[in-house]
């Protein structure tokens, strides 16, 4: 398992969806963040983290993410702070 730490600004709205055919992950929140080197990364959070992101995060919030990089080059959130 890999670990990454990211600090950036939320560039898009939080997209909140439900996953129907998966037993482990019920809800998912996805959004895009911009880093200080002008790169953009897609971020995903599942279940409780997805609920937290949808309720409390907004576009242009500065956030700190502790997560892991998946095979598609997206970051799966383990913990998030803002």
Buried (B, 14 or more C-beta within 10 A) or exposed (E): EEEEEBEBBBEBEBBBEEBEEEEEEBBBBBBBBBEEEEEEBBBBBBBEBBBBBBEEBEEEBEBEBBBEBEEEEBBBBBEBEE
